[in-house]
Amino acid sequence: MKPIVLFSIQFTLSLAAYALIALWYVVPRLSRKPREAAVTPLLWVHAFRMIGGTVLAPGAVGIGVPLLFQRMIGYGDLITALLALLALVALRARWSAAIPLVWLVVIVGMSDTVNAIVQSMRDNVFTHALGVNWVIVTIYVPALIVSSVLILWQLIRSPVAVTDVAVTSGAVAGRPATAG
């Protein structure tokens, strides 16, 4: 089997699995939480993005993988991981810059991911030895994509979850609040 075919199958199956997990388990739970609480567990997925820095380690990939590609991938992931950790600290400390930092994580992270996919196709890196990086790309990157989409969804929705508004206003079980 050609490496790009194997990669495509593995990547697609991982992406489908993470999407189902998100739809069936994550979205229903996060939709009931305020935005800041909902993005926090999703950011933890990106905090471990430093694993992409493995491509910078000597001997981590075959010599046919361009050094510029390795640096782009490695440093992009390290920077995104650092931003995710900063955003988590900001959310925990309730800093006013927390949500802008979350936006920055999504923008930098998705830009890095899209660029890495485009450059990997251009440089035909899947025909070279990738070692553990093959597993990272086929299992972890789909999780990053799904969590990025979920973070984006949280950022563009109302800052307060629907059920929280209903409880705050005194509405119970779908009935409007009454003047008391």
C-alpha positions in Angstrom: 0.0 0.0 0.0 1.3 3.4 -0.8 2.2 5.5 2.3 -0.1 8.3 1.4 -3.0 5.9 1.1 -2.3 4.3 4.4 -1.9 7.8 6.0 -5.2 8.9 4.5 -7.1 5.9 5.8 -5.6 6.2 9.3 -6.1 9.9 9.5 -9.7 9.7 8.2 -10.6 7.0 10.7 -9.1 8.9 13.6 -10.9 12.1 12.5 -14.2 10.2 12.3 -13.7 8.6 15.7 -12.9 12.0 17.4 -15.8 13.7 15.6 -18.2 11.0 17.0 -16.8 11.3 20.5 -17.2 15.1 20.2 -20.8 14.9 18.9 -22.0 12.1 21.3 -20.2 13.0 24.5 -18.3 16.3 24.5 -20.8 18.7 22.8 -23.8 17.8 25.0 -21.7 18.4 28.2 -20.0 21.6 27.0 -23.1 23.2 25.7 -24.4 23.5 29.3 -21.3 25.3 30.5 -20.2 29.0 30.3 -17.7 29.6 27.6 -14.7 29.9 29.8 -15.4 26.6 31.5 -16.2 24.9 28.2 -12.9 25.8 26.4 -10.7 24.8 29.3 -10.8 21.0 28.8 -10.5 21.6 25.0 -7.3 23.6 25.5 -5.7 20.8 27.4 -5.6 18.9 24.1 -3.4 21.7 22.7 -1.2 22.0 25.8 0.3 18.6 24.9 1.0 19.8 21.4 4.7 20.0 22.4 4.8 16.3 21.4 5.1 17.7 17.8 8.4 19.0 18.8 9.7 15.4 18.6 10.4 16.1 14.9 13.2 18.3 16.0 15.0 15.5 17.8 18.1 14.0 16.0 17.1 10.9 14.1 13.4 11.4 14.7 12.7 11.3 11.0 14.4 10.1 7.8 17.1 12.3 6.3 14.8 12.9 3.2 12.5 15.0 5.3 13.5 18.6 4.7 15.1 20.4 7.7 12.9 23.5 7.0 9.8 21.3 7.2 11.0 19.8 10.5 11.6 23.2 12.1 8.3 24.6 10.9 6.4 21.7 12.4 8.4 21.4 15.6 8.5 25.1 16.5 4.9 25.7 15.4 3.7 23.0 17.8 5.9 24.2 20.6 4.6 27.8 20.2 1.0 26.6 20.1 1.5 24.4 23.2 3.0 27.4 25.1 0.1 29.6 24.0 -2.4 27.0 25.2 -0.7 26.8 28.6 -0.8 30.6 28.8 -4.5 30.6 27.9 -5.2 28.0 30.6 -3.5 30.0 33.2 -5.3 33.2 32.1 -8.7 31.4 32.2 -7.9 29.9 35.7 -6.9 33.4 37.0 -9.8 35.0 35.2 -7.6 37.5 33.4 -9.4 39.8 30.9 -7.0 38.6 28.2 -8.1 35.0 28.6 -10.5 34.8 25.7 -8.3 36.8 23.3 -5.5 34.3 24.2 -7.9 31.4 23.4 -8.5 33.0 20.0 -4.8 33.3 19.5 -4.3 29.5 20.3 -7.0 28.6 17.7 -5.6 30.9 15.0 -2.0 30.0 15.5 -2.8 26.3 16.0 -5.1 25.9 13.0 -2.7 28.0 10.8 0.2 25.7 11.8 -1.9 22.6 11.2 -3.1 23.6 7.8 0.3 24.8 6.8 1.8 21.5 8.0 -0.7 19.4 6.0 0.0 21.5 2.8 3.8 21.4 3.2 3.8 17.7 4.0 2.0 17.0 0.7 4.3 19.4 -1.2 7.4 17.8 0.3 6.0 14.3 0.0 7.1 13.5 3.6 5.0 10.4 3.9 7.4 8.5 1.7 10.2 9.0 4.2 10.8 7.4 7.6 8.8 9.4 10.2 9.1 7.1 13.2 6.8 8.0 16.1 5.8 11.2 14.2 3.6 9.0 11.9 1.5 8.0 15.0 1.4 11.6 16.1 0.1 12.8 12.8 -2.5 10.0 12.3 -3.8 9.9 15.9 -3.1 13.2 17.6 -3.5 15.7 14.8 -7.2 14.7 14.2 -7.8 15.3 17.9 -6.3 18.7 17.5 -8.5 19.5 14.6 -11.7 18.4 16.4 -10.8 20.2 19.5 -10.0 23.4 17.5 -13.4 23.2 15.9 -15.1 22.8 19.3 -13.1 25.7 20.7 -14.1 27.9 17.8 -17.7 26.9 18.4 -17.4 27.9 22.0 -15.8 31.2 21.1 -18.6 32.3 18.6 -21.5 31.2 20.8 -23.0 33.2 23.6 -20.5 33.5 26.6 -23.1 32.0 28.9 -24.7 28.6 28.4 -28.4 28.4 27.8 -29.2 26.4 30.9 -27.1 28.8 33.0 -29.2 31.7 31.8 -32.4 29.8 32.5 -31.3 28.9 36.1 -30.2 32.5 36.7 -33.4 34.0 35.5 -35.5 31.6 37.6 -36.8 29.5 34.7 -37.4 25.9 35.6 -37.8 22.9 33.3 -38.5 25.1 30.2 -41.1 27.3 31.9 -40.6 31.0 31.8 -39.7 32.8 35.1 -42.6 34.5 36.8 -42.5 37.7 38.6 -42.5 37.0 42.2 
